[in-house]
Amino acid sequence: MAATEAEDVVRQKAPAKHARHSSFVWKYFTEDNTNSTVECQLCMTILKYNKNTSAMLNHLKMKHPLSTASTSSNASTNEQRNTQRQTSINDFSKRPVTDKRRQQITDLLVNFVVKDIRPLSALSGGGFRDIINFFEPGYTIPSHATLWKTLTHQYSTVRANIAKEMKDKSVSLTTDLWTSCTMDPYITVTAHYITDSWELKSRVLRTTIMPERHTAVNIAQRLKETIEEWGLNVFCTIHDNASSMNLAMEICEQFPHHLGCTGHTLQLAIKAGLNLPEIARTTETARHVVSHFRHSSVAHCALKKRQEQLGIKVNKLQNDCATRWNSTFTMLERLNEQRIPVQAVLTDETATKLNIRRSLSMRESQWELIEQLIPVLRPLAKATTIMCAESHIGMSFIYPVLLNVADNTLRVRESDLAATCSFKDTVRKQLITRFKLESGGLADSIPITACMLDPRFKHLKFLPENTREDARMHLTQLVRQNGGEEQPGATGEHDAETGAEEDNAGLETEMQSGKKARLESDFEQLFGPHYESCSSKRKRSDNGADELRDYSLTPHIPTMENPLKWWAHNEHRFPRLAKLSKSYLAIPATSTPSERIFSLAGNTVTRQRSSLHPSHVDVLVFLNANQKDGREDFISEPDNDSE
């Protein structure tokens, strides 16, 4: 109570505290006009002031201990906290770097080089060193040799982990050849497999220079070295359709199966249609129009202005690439979308010269042809995108998609222009010939077997009944060849209702956002009306034949579901088929995984880094392509013990 009353008195009498008076004692004292004496506000005692607060502090302790106890205690605590806080900052800036922390920082720097495809010289720049010195003054960036040693150590660690993960797995490969900007030829090999937990993995095994001639014998020798080096159990290899690649697959005995790239074959089939005279002239004219707007700044600005005036989305026109037919579709689709503003700019004398306007003029029949081609090309473009993805099963997509495209998308209609009819007929014949859609050997092909092992397409409703039966007989034979006659205890004690629950357990729709989204409407358009729901009770299986029968009786799952999740929950019910599924469903539909490394390696072997040794290219590409989310592959988890 005394302390509270004293504080009230002080609050009433004390003038505003001077900015330089930071001690709590000034709460109870005031200076006179001469700054030579001070007066206590509690007892009116006058003390001499010699520019320090010692006398005032002693007076308060002796005369008013109860009145100032709480304030003094708070002030002492605040001063102590300020002292501790300041000490902590100083200690942080001057603390020594432990060996453990030094190694962690070095690992992070190497991860920065690998993840962002940066040269090691980026770590020796003056600006980068200033940043490191600011955040960790006690750390010195290691030399180039030390950093490379750390990088190769991480390469060895990641390589050992991948080799351990692939051990005894059925692995499929993709391979391709490419040339760097320095004209060095490289060969890339990727591996694809399904883990024990039913996860689809894609790994880059090597990106090595291949200076010798790219003959079938040399290619086969390189692939053989890769298989032996990694100790792989190779099931199938996907490659482009070059004759040297096809012959190399025949030479190499380690390849029980091999297939041409579906994307490349689809490219050849569609290109045959795009090369028809009328269509080729239309796309060439469209290409000139797009090129004009992309190279003329006046036309580009005028187009943007017109788009804003007309309320049309401001999108740039897209050029196509000769080696990617789907880029031609993108070019035509964007040009048709922007037809009105494009024509407005081309007819504007202030934006387009007369001679240019005449050369870029497109006839109405050409615009009509583009409008008819777009809905035909769109499903083919979606099919290419889906089958080239690495994140989901692709091999089982091939025939359901292609047969639906051939029967529906490429069916000639009465309203079609003559050029559109010719395009549909040409592409359809190309697909039938190149993919052998009407051949007698379709039933025992790898893609059809993959379809049967995929719980989304296993009923093969896109095939004639006699072909379905042949495919079932082939799968039965495969089960027997893999020891499927007897396997006691494989099915467990599950009745039909329990099995039905397990069929649907854990299945979640995998909808991805953004450009990579697989919209359900796209799947409905690609696969057609082949997947009506069906249900039937299932029985326990005691051998391979019963297991296959029970598997065929289970209902299929929705097309958007992940078949690997279904197998993860039903592996114990169909162990023989599950084993085959890990081989067939891991096969990629295209050789795109190897081709994607070209762009990654292109960012590694630049003209500014043209002297980069090929072995360094292999290490950098390997680590970048095989790193997981974040830096799990490279930096070990820190110890729980505090330093």
Phi, psi and omega per residue, in radians:
M1 nan -0.757 3.139
A2 -1.063 -0.720 -3.141
A3 -1.125 -0.676 -3.136
T4 -1.159 -0.766 3.132
E5 -1.115 -0.723 -3.138
A6 -1.093 -0.699 -3.134
E7 -1.167 -0.616 3.118
D8 -1.136 -0.723 3.115
V9 -1.084 -0.760 -3.125
V10 -1.104 -0.759 -3.124
R11 -1.065 -0.572 -3.116
Q12 -1.346 -0.631 -3.015
K13 -1.672 -0.563 -2.976
A14 -1.253 2.304 3.030
P15 -1.294 3.042 3.117
A16 -1.060 2.403 -3.073
K17 -1.277 2.376 3.120
H18 -1.144 2.593 -3.041
A19 -1.074 -0.534 -3.078
R20 -1.483 -0.169 3.140
H21 -1.538 1.654 -3.066
S22 -1.731 -0.252 -3.126
S23 -1.283 2.597 -3.116
F24 -1.155 -0.346 -3.078
V25 -1.125 -0.421 -3.138
W26 -1.228 -0.139 3.027
K27 -1.215 -0.383 -3.074
Y28 -2.001 -0.046 -3.106
F29 -2.253 2.662 3.029
T30 -2.298 2.583 3.114
E31 -1.529 2.695 3.010
D32 -1.508 -3.114 -3.082
N33 -1.172 -0.451 -3.117
T34 -1.555 -0.083 -3.110
N35 1.029 0.454 3.125
S36 -1.893 -0.308 3.107
T37 -2.343 2.809 3.088
V38 -2.300 2.639 -3.117
E39 -2.090 2.252 3.097
C40 -1.256 2.234 -3.127
Q41 -1.378 -0.155 -3.124
L42 -1.620 -0.696 -3.091
C43 -2.211 0.092 3.108
M44 1.103 0.343 3.093
T45 -1.290 2.419 3.136
I46 -1.827 2.272 -3.140
L47 -2.146 2.652 3.046
K48 -1.273 2.501 -3.130
Y49 -2.024 1.991 -3.107
N50 -1.942 0.691 3.089
K51 1.178 0.335 3.002
N52 -2.529 2.888 -3.013
T53 -1.838 0.226 -3.080
S54 -1.098 -0.814 -3.120
A55 -1.096 -0.739 3.134
M56 -1.131 -0.692 -3.137
L57 -1.161 -0.695 3.113
N58 -1.162 -0.681 3.118
H59 -1.056 -0.771 -3.132
L60 -1.138 -0.697 -3.130
K61 -1.163 -0.655 -3.080
M62 -1.436 -0.722 -3.007
K63 -1.698 -0.547 -3.058
H64 -2.328 0.986 -3.079
P65 -1.141 -0.692 -3.100
L66 -1.283 -0.648 -3.068
S67 -1.165 -0.541 -3.029
T68 -1.952 0.145 -3.058
A69 -1.099 -0.830 -3.070
S70 -1.169 -0.730 -3.137
T71 -1.133 -0.748 3.131
S72 -1.093 -0.699 -3.132
S73 -1.141 -0.765 3.122
N74 -1.118 -0.720 3.138
A75 -1.106 -0.737 3.136
S76 -1.110 -0.719 3.135
T77 -1.105 -0.756 -3.140
N78 -1.120 -0.737 3.114
E79 -1.101 -0.676 -3.141
Q80 -1.140 -0.730 3.126
R81 -1.120 -0.741 3.127
N82 -1.083 -0.703 3.120
T83 -1.108 -0.765 -3.138
Q84 -1.134 -0.725 -3.113
R85 -1.128 -0.757 -3.141
Q86 -1.140 -0.680 3.111
T87 -1.105 -0.671 -3.130
S88 -1.103 -0.734 3.134
I89 -1.118 -0.777 3.133
N90 -1.098 -0.760 3.138
D91 -1.077 -0.654 -3.124
F92 -1.099 -0.766 -3.077
S93 -1.275 -0.367 -3.066
K94 -1.952 0.013 -3.030
R95 -1.172 2.537 3.094
P96 -1.293 2.628 3.124
V97 -1.568 2.116 3.127
T98 -1.282 2.834 3.135
D99 -1.067 -0.667 -3.137
K100 -1.129 -0.817 -3.134
R101 -1.180 -0.649 3.113
R102 -1.050 -0.715 3.124
Q103 -1.207 -0.647 3.105
Q104 -1.109 -0.733 3.122
I105 -1.143 -0.724 3.112
T106 -1.078 -0.742 3.098
D107 -1.079 -0.695 3.115
L108 -1.131 -0.684 3.112
L109 -1.122 -0.732 3.119
V110 -1.156 -0.679 3.100
N111 -1.116 -0.629 3.059
F112 -1.063 -0.743 3.125
V113 -1.106 -0.761 -3.064
V114 -1.291 -0.852 -3.025
K115 -1.181 -0.659 -3.102
D116 -1.734 0.153 3.132
I117 0.904 0.983 -3.139
R118 -1.881 2.604 3.056
P119 -1.286 2.683 3.101
L120 -1.080 -0.440 3.134
S121 -1.134 -0.340 3.112
A122 -1.104 -0.448 -3.125
L123 -1.403 -0.234 -3.117
S124 -1.744 0.038 3.121
G125 -1.193 2.624 -3.089
G126 -1.106 -0.734 3.137
G127 -1.107 -0.718 3.126
F128 -1.155 -0.693 3.115
R129 -1.128 -0.593 3.095
D130 -1.113 -0.686 3.133
I131 -1.120 -0.824 -3.139
I132 -1.082 -0.729 -3.134
N133 -1.134 -0.566 3.129
F134 -1.212 -0.797 -3.074
F135 -1.456 -0.512 -3.121
E136 -2.492 1.388 -3.064
P137 -1.032 -0.496 -3.079
G138 -1.461 0.007 -3.094
Y139 -1.790 2.345 3.092
T140 -1.968 2.213 3.136
I141 -1.097 2.241 -3.110
P142 -1.129 2.942 3.114
S143 -1.256 2.928 3.130
H144 -1.008 -0.730 -3.113
A145 -1.123 -0.699 3.141
T146 -1.185 -0.724 3.117
L147 -1.105 -0.741 3.135
W148 -1.163 -0.618 3.083
K149 -1.097 -0.736 3.090
T150 -1.103 -0.718 -3.125
L151 -1.127 -0.768 3.132
T152 -1.183 -0.543 3.069
H153 -1.138 -0.742 3.110
Q154 -1.156 -0.635 3.068
Y155 -1.034 -0.795 3.137
S156 -1.108 -0.682 -3.137
T157 -1.151 -0.843 -3.141
V158 -1.117 -0.703 -3.137
R159 -1.089 -0.730 3.123
A160 -1.141 -0.684 3.127
N161 -1.139 -0.714 3.133
I162 -1.188 -0.731 3.121
A163 -1.066 -0.688 3.104
K164 -1.150 -0.694 -3.131
E165 -1.189 -0.577 -3.104
M166 -1.511 -0.138 -3.068
K167 -1.029 2.266 3.114
D168 1.133 0.252 3.091
K169 -1.633 2.660 3.006
S170 -1.432 2.026 -2.989
V171 -2.003 2.409 2.991
S172 -1.946 2.555 -3.068
L173 -2.031 2.693 2.859
T174 -2.201 2.598 -3.122
T175 -2.586 2.647 3.090
D176 -2.821 2.851 -3.137
L177 -2.000 2.558 3.113
W178 -2.675 2.897 -3.097
T179 -2.174 2.308 -3.117
S180 -1.367 3.037 3.128
C181 -1.159 -0.298 3.097
T182 -1.636 0.170 3.106
M183 1.175 0.457 3.020
D184 -1.597 2.221 -3.129
P185 -1.463 2.383 -3.131
Y186 -2.232 2.713 2.982
I187 -2.143 2.338 -3.141
T188 -2.038 2.425 3.103
V189 -2.254 2.259 3.073
T190 -2.077 2.656 -3.130
A191 -2.077 2.531 -3.112
H192 -2.383 2.270 -3.070
Y193 -2.748 2.905 3.129
I194 -1.977 2.259 -3.076
T195 -1.377 3.071 3.111
D196 -1.098 -0.464 3.125
S197 -1.620 0.258 3.073
W198 1.090 0.848 3.005
E199 -1.937 2.344 3.109
L200 -1.452 2.148 -3.103
K201 -2.015 2.511 3.073
S202 -2.254 2.138 -3.074
R203 -2.266 2.499 2.997
V204 -1.559 2.161 -3.095
L205 -1.611 -0.740 -3.126
R206 -2.810 2.630 3.007
T207 -2.388 1.592 -2.986
T208 -2.064 2.652 3.132
I209 -1.233 2.498 -3.136
M210 -2.308 1.404 -3.047
P211 -1.265 -0.381 -3.131
E212 -1.245 2.937 3.142
R213 -1.092 2.536 -3.064
H214 -1.527 1.053 3.091
T215 -1.499 2.899 -3.125
A216 -1.064 -0.692 -3.118
V217 -1.124 -0.778 -3.120
N218 -1.176 -0.695 3.106
I219 -1.107 -0.772 3.128
A220 -1.078 -0.663 3.126
Q221 -1.144 -0.714 3.108
R222 -1.108 -0.759 3.127
L223 -1.157 -0.662 3.101
K224 -1.095 -0.720 3.110
E225 -1.085 -0.709 3.140
T226 -1.124 -0.769 -3.131
I227 -1.101 -0.777 -3.131
E228 -1.216 -0.654 -3.134
E229 -1.103 -0.679 -3.107
W230 -1.652 -0.188 -3.116
G231 1.143 0.828 -3.017
L232 -1.526 2.604 2.970
N233 -1.828 1.534 -2.993
V234 -1.434 2.301 3.117
F235 -1.782 -0.757 -3.087
C236 -2.654 2.665 3.101
T237 -2.237 2.342 3.104
I238 -1.890 2.319 -3.052
H239 -2.564 2.980 3.066
D240 -1.299 3.107 -3.019
N241 -1.632 0.310 3.097
A242 -1.124 2.519 -3.096
S243 -1.094 -0.606 3.135
S244 -1.149 -0.642 3.099
M245 -1.178 -0.787 3.132
N246 -1.040 -0.748 -3.137
L247 -1.214 -0.626 3.123
A248 -1.084 -0.661 3.115
M249 -1.136 -0.617 3.115
E250 -1.233 -0.596 -3.108
I251 -1.267 -0.747 -3.044
C252 -1.289 2.032 -3.074
E253 -1.290 -0.282 -3.113
Q254 -1.326 -0.040 -3.095
F255 -1.864 1.716 3.090
P256 -1.190 -0.516 3.140
H257 -2.442 2.624 3.017
H258 -2.668 2.604 -3.110
L259 -2.408 2.608 3.028
G260 -1.316 2.755 -3.121
C261 -1.171 2.160 3.124
T262 -1.096 -0.688 3.133
G263 -1.088 -0.734 3.132
H264 -1.161 -0.733 3.120
T265 -1.127 -0.709 3.095
L266 -1.136 -0.638 3.087
Q267 -1.054 -0.789 -3.130
L268 -1.130 -0.691 -3.114
A269 -1.162 -0.782 -3.089
I270 -1.301 -0.609 3.098
K271 -1.055 -0.598 3.111
A272 -1.067 -0.640 3.084
G273 -1.288 -0.695 -3.138
L274 -1.206 -0.349 -3.138
N275 -1.514 -0.009 3.049
L276 -1.050 2.480 -2.972
P277 -0.871 -0.949 -3.061
E278 -1.114 -0.714 -3.136
I279 -1.233 -0.675 3.128
A280 -1.102 -0.700 3.120
R281 -1.147 -0.697 -3.134
T282 -1.149 -0.812 -3.132
T283 -1.181 -0.565 3.106
E284 -1.174 -0.728 3.089
T285 -1.113 -0.746 3.102
A286 -1.067 -0.657 3.135
R287 -1.118 -0.696 3.115
H288 -1.155 -0.684 3.123
V289 -1.097 -0.836 3.140
V290 -1.072 -0.747 -3.127
S291 -1.081 -0.652 3.125
H292 -1.078 -0.799 -3.109
F293 -1.267 -0.389 3.137
R294 -1.540 -0.294 -3.111
H295 -1.935 -0.260 3.117
S296 -1.795 2.043 3.140
S297 -1.177 -0.570 3.128
V298 -1.146 -0.817 3.133
A299 -1.142 -0.675 3.138
H300 -1.085 -0.818 -3.135
C301 -1.179 -0.670 3.119
A302 -1.134 -0.674 3.106
L303 -1.120 -0.756 3.136
K304 -1.092 -0.697 3.126
K305 -1.138 -0.742 3.128
R306 -1.134 -0.689 3.123
Q307 -1.062 -0.738 3.135
E308 -1.177 -0.693 -3.141
Q309 -1.147 -0.677 -3.088
L310 -1.514 -0.089 -3.131
G311 1.263 0.446 3.120
I312 -1.689 2.478 -3.111
K313 -0.968 2.316 -3.097
V314 -1.382 1.652 3.106
N315 -2.105 2.434 3.083
K316 -1.362 2.606 3.033
L317 -1.253 2.593 -3.056
Q318 -1.984 2.314 3.028
N319 -1.396 2.788 3.075
D320 -1.860 2.932 3.142
C321 -2.111 2.363 -3.042
A322 -1.083 -0.522 -3.079
T323 -1.606 0.030 3.142
R324 -2.328 1.735 -3.050
W325 -1.101 -0.575 -3.107
N326 -1.153 -0.340 3.036
S327 -1.228 -0.490 3.045
T328 -1.166 -0.701 3.064
F329 -1.073 -0.772 3.134
T330 -1.070 -0.721 3.127
M331 -1.077 -0.844 -3.113
L332 -1.155 -0.698 -3.126
E333 -1.130 -0.764 -3.139
R334 -1.197 -0.679 3.132
L335 -1.130 -0.720 3.127
N336 -1.158 -0.640 3.100
E337 -1.082 -0.663 -3.077
Q338 -1.765 0.423 -3.052
R339 -1.019 -0.842 -3.057
I340 -1.094 -0.924 3.112
P341 -1.135 -0.572 3.117
V342 -1.114 -0.838 3.119
Q343 -1.112 -0.616 3.130
A344 -1.116 -0.705 3.128
V345 -1.226 -0.721 -3.105
L346 -1.160 -0.465 3.114
T347 -1.623 -0.018 3.139
D348 -1.525 2.007 -3.091
E349 -1.115 -0.473 -3.126
T350 -1.351 -0.307 -3.105
A351 -1.905 -0.434 -3.065
T352 -2.336 2.215 3.106
K353 -1.214 2.738 -3.049
L354 -1.078 -0.774 -3.114
N355 -1.155 -0.629 3.100
I356 -1.209 -0.688 -3.135
R357 -1.064 -0.710 -3.140
R358 -1.184 -0.696 -3.100
S359 -1.269 -0.419 -3.100
L360 -1.785 0.107 -3.111
S361 -1.193 2.263 3.104
M362 -1.922 2.319 3.141
R363 -1.252 2.761 3.118
E364 -1.073 -0.627 3.135
S365 -1.135 -0.541 3.108
Q366 -1.250 -0.711 3.070
W367 -1.103 -0.675 3.130
E368 -1.153 -0.678 3.101
L369 -1.116 -0.733 3.104
I370 -1.055 -0.750 3.138
E371 -1.072 -0.603 3.134
Q372 -1.394 -0.512 -3.123
L373 -1.300 -0.587 -3.050
I374 -1.002 -0.894 3.129
P375 -1.162 -0.319 3.069
V376 -1.428 -0.690 -3.104
L377 -1.355 -0.487 -3.053
R378 -1.032 -0.869 3.110
P379 -1.080 -0.600 3.110
L380 -1.170 -0.666 3.100
A381 -1.162 -0.729 3.108
K382 -1.112 -0.719 3.121
A383 -1.066 -0.732 3.125
T384 -1.104 -0.773 -3.124
T385 -1.103 -0.771 -3.096
I386 -1.155 -0.769 -3.083
M387 -1.293 -0.327 3.120
C388 -1.534 -0.129 -3.120
A389 -1.274 2.604 3.132
E390 -1.762 -0.217 -2.996
S391 -1.479 -0.129 -3.130
H392 -2.473 2.992 -3.133
I393 -1.176 2.265 -3.096
G394 -2.048 -0.514 -3.051
M395 -1.082 -0.664 -3.111
S396 -1.309 -0.140 3.117
F397 -1.388 -0.423 -2.861
I398 -0.987 -1.062 -3.024
Y399 -1.315 -0.646 3.038
P400 -1.011 -0.706 -3.124
V401 -1.255 -0.863 -3.048
L402 -1.147 -0.703 3.133
L403 -1.182 -0.656 3.086
N404 -1.177 -0.698 3.102
V405 -1.098 -0.768 -3.118
A406 -1.152 -0.655 -3.073
D407 -1.478 -0.455 -3.033
N408 -2.067 -1.055 -3.078
T409 -1.062 -0.685 -3.072
L410 -1.664 0.234 3.083
R411 -1.341 2.268 -3.104
V412 -1.262 2.381 3.124
R413 -2.039 2.785 -3.084
E414 -1.108 -0.557 -3.094
S415 -1.408 -0.074 -3.088
D416 -1.250 2.479 2.993
L417 -1.203 2.850 -3.136
A418 -1.067 -0.713 3.133
A419 -1.150 -0.647 3.100
T420 -1.149 -0.727 3.097
C421 -1.067 -0.759 3.135
S422 -1.108 -0.711 3.116
F423 -1.079 -0.823 -3.128
K424 -1.081 -0.794 -3.129
D425 -1.090 -0.768 -3.101
T426 -1.126 -0.848 -3.111
V427 -1.142 -0.694 -3.139
R428 -1.089 -0.783 3.123
K429 -1.123 -0.678 3.112
Q430 -1.099 -0.755 3.130
L431 -1.124 -0.756 -3.137
I432 -1.094 -0.718 -3.105
T433 -1.286 -0.863 -3.025
R434 -1.266 -0.593 -3.141
F435 -1.755 0.071 3.074
K436 0.923 0.834 -3.068
L437 -1.170 -0.416 -3.112
E438 -1.996 0.309 -3.123
S439 -1.481 2.784 -3.129
G440 -1.298 -0.316 -3.100
G441 -1.588 0.253 -3.097
L442 -1.170 -0.595 -3.017
A443 -1.106 -0.612 -3.092
D444 -1.783 0.338 3.105
S445 -1.363 2.750 -3.129
I446 -1.098 -0.769 3.130
P447 -1.075 -0.645 3.131
I448 -1.219 -0.685 3.072
T449 -1.091 -0.695 3.082
A450 -1.098 -0.643 3.085
C451 -1.075 -0.750 -3.121
M452 -1.173 -0.516 3.140
L453 -1.539 -0.075 3.070
D454 -1.667 2.024 -3.069
P455 -1.112 -0.085 3.064
R456 -1.470 -0.585 -3.001
F457 -2.130 0.195 -2.952
K458 -1.095 -0.382 -3.114
H459 -1.417 -0.142 3.018
L460 0.921 0.756 -3.104
K461 -1.219 -0.176 3.109
F462 -1.481 -0.049 -3.124
L463 -1.945 2.702 3.019
P464 -1.094 2.758 -3.058
E465 -1.052 -0.727 -3.118
N466 -1.139 -0.610 3.098
T467 -1.225 -0.646 3.086
R468 -1.050 -0.776 -3.119
E469 -1.120 -0.710 3.095
D470 -1.094 -0.671 3.132
A471 -1.158 -0.676 3.097
R472 -1.121 -0.730 3.119
M473 -1.106 -0.690 3.119
H474 -1.132 -0.737 3.125
L475 -1.154 -0.644 3.076
T476 -1.057 -0.724 3.113
Q477 -1.125 -0.695 3.109
L478 -1.117 -0.684 3.113
V479 -1.091 -0.732 3.129
R480 -1.158 -0.707 3.135
Q481 -1.127 -0.466 3.132
N482 -1.665 0.465 3.075
G483 1.279 0.765 -3.040
G484 -1.734 0.205 -3.128
E485 -1.309 -0.774 -3.109
E486 -2.455 2.352 3.058
Q487 -2.723 1.422 -3.038
P488 -1.059 2.563 3.055
G489 1.312 0.188 -3.071
A490 -1.406 -0.475 -3.003
T491 -1.657 -0.407 3.118
G492 1.342 -3.069 -3.099
E493 -1.803 1.331 -3.126
H494 -2.157 2.224 3.085
D495 -1.491 -3.104 -3.044
A496 -1.125 -0.721 -3.090
E497 -1.182 -0.715 3.110
T498 -1.087 -0.739 3.122
G499 -1.081 -0.660 3.133
A500 -1.109 -0.682 3.121
E501 -1.142 -0.670 -3.096
E502 -1.246 -0.480 3.106
D503 -1.022 -0.643 -3.060
N504 -1.761 -0.049 -3.081
A505 -1.204 2.352 2.995
G506 1.307 0.087 -3.114
L507 -1.496 2.207 3.139
E508 -2.261 2.481 3.127
T509 -1.231 2.285 -3.090
E510 -1.763 1.483 3.121
M511 -1.739 2.143 -3.141
Q512 -1.873 2.531 -3.108
S513 -1.597 2.905 3.065
G514 1.403 -2.740 -3.041
K515 -1.136 -0.469 -3.077
K516 -1.546 0.118 -3.072
A517 -1.165 2.370 3.072
R518 -1.805 1.620 -3.063
L519 -1.262 2.478 -3.119
E520 -1.077 -0.574 3.115
S521 -1.118 -0.577 3.082
D522 -1.115 -0.749 -3.132
F523 -1.146 -0.685 3.120
E524 -1.104 -0.643 3.131
Q525 -1.235 -0.632 -3.074
L526 -1.348 -0.698 -3.020
F527 -1.677 -0.265 3.084
G528 1.245 -2.886 -3.030
P529 -1.532 0.787 -3.044
H530 -1.653 -0.144 -2.901
Y531 -2.156 1.097 3.030
E532 -1.335 2.531 -3.123
S533 -1.178 2.491 3.044
C534 -2.476 2.683 -3.121
S535 -2.478 2.518 3.087
S536 -2.789 2.630 -3.122
K537 -1.278 2.636 -3.089
R538 -2.097 2.579 -3.113
K539 -1.993 2.858 3.102
R540 -1.244 2.513 -3.127
S541 -1.895 2.434 -3.113
D542 -1.921 -0.288 3.102
N543 -2.574 -3.081 -3.060
G544 -1.077 -0.740 -3.126
A545 -1.130 -0.765 3.110
D546 -1.145 -0.657 -3.140
E547 -1.105 -0.747 3.121
L548 -1.163 -0.671 3.099
R549 -1.105 -0.827 -3.129
D550 -1.139 -0.644 3.109
Y551 -1.107 -0.721 -3.138
S552 -1.213 -0.410 -3.141
L553 -1.441 -0.320 3.126
T554 -1.256 2.557 -3.137
P555 -1.199 2.606 3.066
H556 -1.244 2.893 3.123
I557 -1.823 2.809 -3.141
P558 -1.012 2.629 -3.078
T559 -1.075 -0.512 -3.105
M560 -1.425 -0.112 -3.131
E561 -1.393 2.785 3.128
N562 -1.564 2.006 -3.117
P563 -1.107 -0.465 -3.128
L564 -1.196 -0.584 3.069
K565 -1.164 -0.657 3.090
W566 -1.098 -0.787 3.137
W567 -1.156 -0.590 3.119
A568 -1.076 -0.535 -3.125
H569 -1.669 -0.140 -3.088
N570 -2.196 0.165 -3.124
E571 -1.042 -0.683 -3.099
H572 -1.216 -0.385 -3.139
R573 -1.445 -0.572 -3.102
F574 -2.274 1.181 -3.009
P575 -1.158 -0.610 -3.111
R576 -1.226 -0.785 3.107
L577 -1.185 -0.582 3.118
A578 -1.091 -0.675 3.127
K579 -1.119 -0.753 3.091
L580 -1.151 -0.643 -3.111
S581 -1.073 -0.651 3.141
K582 -1.132 -0.423 3.090
S583 -1.470 -0.837 -3.010
Y584 -1.385 -0.658 -3.083
L585 -1.360 -0.215 3.110
A586 -1.477 -0.162 -3.098
I587 -1.299 2.152 3.060
P588 -1.261 2.659 -3.126
A589 -1.358 -0.421 -3.078
T590 -2.348 2.969 3.062
S591 -1.617 0.306 -3.131
T592 -0.976 -0.654 3.124
P593 -0.943 -0.674 3.091
S594 -1.255 -0.670 -3.116
E595 -1.184 -0.537 3.129
R596 -1.144 -0.442 3.127
I597 -1.192 -0.388 3.138
F598 -1.027 -0.826 -3.123
S599 -1.192 -0.655 3.096
L600 -1.117 -0.813 3.125
A601 -1.174 -0.562 3.098
G602 -1.107 -0.553 3.060
N603 -1.331 -0.277 3.121
T604 -1.572 -0.829 3.131
V605 -1.685 1.498 3.121
T606 -1.770 3.010 3.124
R607 -1.159 -0.448 3.088
Q608 -1.365 -0.236 -3.129
R609 -2.229 0.668 -3.047
S610 -1.178 -0.334 -3.138
S611 -1.568 0.093 -3.129
L612 -1.065 2.234 -3.092
H613 -1.190 2.475 -3.133
P614 -0.952 -0.613 3.118
S615 -1.167 -0.572 3.081
H616 -1.205 -0.649 3.079
V617 -1.035 -0.780 -3.128
D618 -1.053 -0.781 -3.113
V619 -1.134 -0.825 -3.088
L620 -1.147 -0.768 3.133
V621 -1.157 -0.720 -3.138
F622 -1.051 -0.860 -3.102
L623 -1.172 -0.731 -3.125
N624 -1.143 -0.776 -3.072
A625 -1.256 -0.504 -3.039
N626 -1.751 0.039 3.139
Q627 -1.286 2.589 -3.138
K628 -1.553 -2.895 3.063
D629 -1.127 2.136 3.134
G630 1.407 -2.254 -3.035
R631 -2.339 0.529 -3.069
E632 -1.115 -0.570 -3.087
D633 -1.235 -0.345 -2.943
F634 -1.916 -0.755 -3.012
I635 -1.909 2.178 3.134
S636 -1.213 2.720 3.141
E637 -1.156 2.425 3.136
P638 -1.167 2.658 3.120
D639 -1.172 2.673 3.124
N640 -1.334 -0.335 -3.130
D641 -1.238 2.339 3.104
S642 -1.328 2.652 -3.123
E643 -1.430 nan nan
